[in-house]
Amino acid sequence: MKKSFFSQLLESKTVLVVEGCLVLFLAFAIGKEIVRRQDVQSEVSRLESQIDNLKQQNIQLAQVLKEMTSQNFLEKEARKKLDVQKAGETVVLLPQNTSEGEHTLVVQNASETSMNSTAQSNPEKWWEFFFVASSS
């Protein structure tokens, strides 16, 4: 019985070696693709967690911005940094310890403070601060 060309081709050692090489090549290509997909998936997961962190940070910064633009915060900062008072408020100034260890307390109304500050020029205030206040 004569074998067909197709059956002879399948039984050939050369074809078997070529088929084996083809299977190894495909297995290597599939393995490489699986590794690449895992790398891409891990990168996607890392970026998603980074997005979540940035969203949380954005929410926190929005809350801080909301607090900093509130009228109450602005008034508090103006009082603390610029020495601004509302009309009729009492200002209490507590200077540092004097050389004798005594504490002095000065209380003025806001209207008195504004009159005192406008009565003297800035150079006069500095002169008084450095020379007049230190000599008493």
Buried (B, 14 or more C-beta within 10 A) or exposed (E): EEEEEEEEEEEEEEEEEEEEEEEEEEEEEEEEEEEEEEEEEEEEEEEEEEEEEEEEEEEEEEEEEEEEEEEEEEEEEEBEEEEEBEEEEEBEEEEEEEEEEEEEEEEBBBEEBBEEEEEEEEEEEEEEEEEEEEEE
